[in-house]
């Protein structure tokens, strides 16, 4: 499936949900915010939120520091 992730087109297989995508990208242990087609996806629904060919996804990582 082709997805546009943070402005970069990616071809991914085996990715059906937002949760699958986060794991595939190696972000499973990080706190992230995800937007699909300009709509924020609630963290509790990542495993249920299906992705479709051509979805535009923005993922923001939270970084600590001071």
C-alpha positions as CSV (number, residue, x, y, z in Angstrom):
1,X,0.0,0.0,0.0
2,X,1.3,3.5,-0.9
3,X,1.1,6.0,1.9
4,X,2.3,9.6,2.2
5,X,4.1,9.7,5.6
6,X,5.4,13.1,6.8
7,X,5.6,14.2,3.2
8,X,7.5,11.1,1.9
9,X,5.7,8.5,-0.2
10,X,6.3,5.0,1.1
11,X,5.3,1.6,-0.1
12,X,4.5,-0.7,2.8
13,X,3.1,-4.2,2.9
14,X,1.4,-5.8,5.9
15,X,0.2,-2.5,7.3
16,X,-3.5,-2.4,7.8
17,X,-3.9,0.0,10.8
18,X,-2.2,2.9,12.5
19,X,-0.9,0.5,15.1
20,X,0.7,-1.6,12.4
21,X,2.3,1.4,10.9
22,X,3.8,2.6,14.2
23,X,5.3,-0.8,14.8
24,X,6.6,-1.0,11.2
25,X,8.3,2.4,11.6
26,X,9.9,1.3,14.8
27,X,8.0,3.8,16.9
28,X,6.1,1.3,19.1
29,X,7.9,2.3,22.3
30,X,7.6,6.1,21.7
31,X,4.8,8.5,22.5
32,X,3.6,9.8,19.2
33,X,0.6,11.8,17.8
34,X,-0.8,10.6,14.5
35,X,-2.9,12.5,12.0
36,X,-4.5,10.7,9.0
37,X,-6.0,12.8,6.2
38,X,-5.9,15.9,8.5
39,X,-7.8,14.2,11.3
40,X,-6.1,13.3,14.6
41,X,-6.4,9.7,15.6
42,X,-6.9,9.0,19.3
43,X,-4.2,6.8,20.8
44,X,-6.7,4.3,22.1
45,X,-8.0,3.7,18.5
46,X,-4.7,3.1,16.7
47,X,-5.3,-0.7,16.5
48,X,-8.8,-0.1,15.1
49,X,-8.1,2.8,12.7
50,X,-7.8,1.2,9.2
51,X,-5.5,2.7,6.6
52,X,-6.2,2.9,2.9
53,X,-4.2,3.4,-0.2
54,X,-3.1,7.0,-0.6
55,X,-3.7,8.1,3.0
56,X,-1.8,11.2,4.0
57,X,-0.2,10.6,7.5
58,X,1.6,12.9,9.8
59,X,3.4,11.5,12.8
60,X,4.9,13.7,15.5
61,X,7.3,12.3,18.1
62,X,7.5,13.9,21.5
63,X,11.0,14.8,22.6
64,X,12.0,15.6,26.2
65,X,14.7,17.9,27.2
66,X,15.3,21.2,28.7
